[in-house]
Amino acid sequence: MKKPIIVAAILLIFDQLTKYLVVKLVPYGAAIQIVAPFNFFNVTHLNNTGAAFSFFQGANFLFVLLVLVFLIAVCVWLFKNRTKITVLQKYAFALVVAGGAGNLIDRVFRGSVVDFLDFGINNLRWPSFNIADSCITIAAVLIVVSLLKQPAKPAKGKRR
């Protein structure tokens, strides 16, 4: 379980470092174009007090409590099940913890989550996000993949 924890720590540091740099170097609301054709990728400094894609704006305190309880529950579950889950699942849950912790740190110390990765084509934009959000999204995909890879267990009481 050491390697997934190291990966989570590195991603958490990278998340916080990139957010720090955006806050220090990019004025709030400003966009720096990185990939010009079709205005495809910008670094845009935004803050989010809501959930994913800015839903439920202004509920920062509620999200601090929810994420804190969730992270504690995930860590306890991981510790209890560390010998029962696959390596892929260990990495997936490490990503969940890294992403949740990254956004929790923002909520506690900045009052909102810093979002800055801005993709789209001209005026059709995907909602801005950050490294922590990416960790959570990748973790969800890995969990689904790991579930699809597991062999189906026969129902109790039935023979195959």
N, C-alpha and C positions, 0 to 999 in steps of 0.2 A: 504493500500500500504506500511505500515511500515515494515511488515515482509519480503517481497521480497527485500526491500532496505537493511535490516539487513543481509539477506542471501548474497546479492551481495557484501556488504562490507566485510563480513567474508571471502568469496571466494577470493576477491581481495587481502586481507591481506595474506591469505594462499598462493596464487599464488606468490606474491612478496617475502614472507618469504622463500618459497622453492627455488625460483630462486637465492635469496641472498646466501642461504646455498650452493647451487651447485657451484656458482661462487667462493665462499670462500674456499670450501672444496674439490672440484673435479677439478684437472687440466684440462685445455681446451683439448678436444679430448679424454680424459681418460674415461674409462667405469668401473663402479663398479658393479659386478654381484650380483644381489639380489636373483633371483630364478634361480638356477643352471641347473636343467634338461633342456636340449636342448638349454641352454643359453637363456631362455625365457624372463627374465626381467632384464634390466640393468639401472643404472643411468649413463647417458653419457652426459658430458658437451659439448654442441654445441651451436653455434650462428647462427641466421637466419636473413638475411637482406631482405628476400623476403616475399612471401605470404605463405599460407598453403602448407606444404610439400616441402618448399624451392623453389617454383616456383617464377620466376621473381626476382632472386637474385640481390642485389645492388640497388633496388628501394626504399630504406628506407624512404627518404624524401617524396616521392609520397605516400607511405602507411601511413605516419604520417598524411598528409593532408586528405587523404581519410577516415581514421578511425576517425579522429577528427570530420569531417563533418558528417559522419555516426552516431557517438555517439550523437552528438548534435541533429540531426534529430530524432533519436530514443527516446531520452529523451523528446523532445518537443511533439512528437506524443503520447508517453505514458502519459504525463501530460494531454494532451487534451482528451485522450480516456480512462482515468483511470476508469471511471464508466461504460464503454461499453465493456471492455474486461473481460474475465474469470480469475479466480484466477490462473489457470494453465498458461494462457498466461502472466499474470503479473510476475510469477516466471521465465518463459522462457525468457522474455525480460530483467529481472533483470540479468539472466545469460549472456545474450548477452552483456549487459553493463559491467558487471564484467570482462568478457573475453576480450572484446575490450579494456577496460581501462587498464587491466593488460599488454597486449601486447603493447599498446600505451606508457605506462610508460617506458617499456624496450626500445622501439625505441627512445624515447626522451632522456632518461638519460644514456642508454648504447650503443646506436647506432645500436642495433640489438636486436632481441628477443632471450632470453635464452630458449633453448629446452633441455630436459634432460630425459624424459620418453621414454625408448627404449625397445620395445617389438618385439619378433619374435621367430623363431625357427632356431637355428644355424645361417647360413648366410642369411636366408630369413627374412629381417627386415622390419617392418613397419617404415615409416619415424618418427623420433623423434618428440615429442610434449611436451606440458606443461599443467599446470592446467588451464590456460586461454583458451587454445585451446579446452580442455575438456569441459569447461563451454559452449563455443560456439557450440560445437557438440551436447551436451545434450540439449541445448536450441533449436536447429534446430529440434531434434526429438520431443521435447515437443510441439513445434508449429505445426508440422505435426499431432501429436496425437490430439491436441486441435481442429484442423480443421476437422479431421475425426469424432470427437465426436459431432460437431455442426450439428443440423438438417438442412437438405437441405431446402433452401427457394424457394418457387415457383416463377417462372418467372413472371414479371409484365404483367398484361393483360391476363394471362391464369388462368383458374380455375383448381382446383384439384378435 
